[in-house]
Amino acid sequence: MQTHPAIRYSVRDILKDNNNWQNYKLFYIKELRTEQIKEVDAMLLCNDPSKGYFYYYCPDCDKHILTHFKCNSRICSRCGKAYVDRWARKVVKRMLDVNHSHIIFTLPSDLWLLIKDDWQCIKELSAAAYKVIVETMEQSSKHIITPGMLSSLHTYGKDMKYNVHFHTIATEGGMDNKTKLWREITYLPYFLLRLKWKLYALDIITKCAEKTIDNQILLESLHYHRYRQGFNVKVIKTKIPKKELVRYIARYIRHPAISDRRIVGYDGKNVTIVCEDKDEGKKWYVTFTVDEFITRLIQHIPSKNFKMIRYYGLYSRIKNKQSFVKQETITKYFRPKHSIRCPFCGKTLEPSEYFPPSFPTGPPKKEIFGEKIIDWIS
């Protein structure tokens, strides 16, 4: 096995090497979902010069800028970081200036594969996590209140196994439904969180799971005999100020199941990754065949249009929905599809030239009529 600290391995390189992805796709075509094929194919073509590129010019900076086509794939770490940065800045602006808690709702490993690819069930579980927060806050404060919560679905652990859990950012308190005043709640009885989460999660999974004898035996065992203290609910950090929310929110959305820096070995047939538990100070290595690595990677790609981030309570998009009727509101923030911001001054730039795949190495030395957009404008 090749492992060298100076060598950098990437998911993209492994999928491209020896046509690993094309061979995998050919062999497992009947088992792959359309979304999985589409997302991986798009990621492999991200910033590929063979797809062509746009040329921009900023008159204020006197700079020429060349950009390739982005893929915006769910498993592209390059596009994912840009998406996360934009999303986090936008969300934090609308968050309340109060303390928040980072809470993780987990499920026993027996249930992970039982709900795999059942996106309706997973959606209901996310809503159940909010219901647990609301009811626990109401029992703790003796008032009917509405908190705000963001829920981010996570389907993998350190070793890329399928592991459904929810990272949530919840306000420490909520709006009193009667007085319409903010009511701060600094303590939650976590035994209630665990018990309520177990109750609602099992009710949803029992309703959605396939009705087989093995599933019924498992669910009844979990209901009445196991996990008597409830399912594990981890409180990672409390009293998070608004300015720190970006770091906590951005860590858990829009990135592949493995980062490139954790891939420490690849020899053409096997892939080795490093796993680390910082809380317990443990580090270990896991080796997969290339096919096993690809299977673990793509199993976390959600179905089309499934929302990995959901908003509840005071952060619900329905509550925050605003109607803009002025025409200037639309035109002021409208940007053409292929426009970019100048990395030097921030000015919005529209493409001045487009170069097709026939020029993969860069613009030609001599100008060619028809390559500039303005050549076709009379």
ZIDAKA-V129080 format. One line per field, one symbol per residue. phi: phi as a letter, one per 30 degrees, with the letter a starting at -180 (. if undefined). A space follows every 50 residues. Layout:
# ZIDAKA-V129080
phi = ???
This chain:
# ZIDAKA-V129080
phi = .dbbddcccbeddddddhhedddddddcedcddeddddddedddcdhded cjaccbbcddchbcbcbcddchddccdddddddddddddddddcdddbdb ccbcccbdddceddcdicddddddddddddedddddddddcibdbbdcbc bcdbcbcdciddbdabcbccddkadddccicdcdbcbbddddeddddddd dddddddcdddcdddddddddddcbchddjddbccdachddedcdedddd dcbhaddbdedcdcaabjbbbcbccbcddcicbbcbcbdedddddddddc ddddidddcbcbidcddddcdbcccdddddddcdbeecdbcddcciddcc dcbbcdedbdckdddcdcdjdddddccd
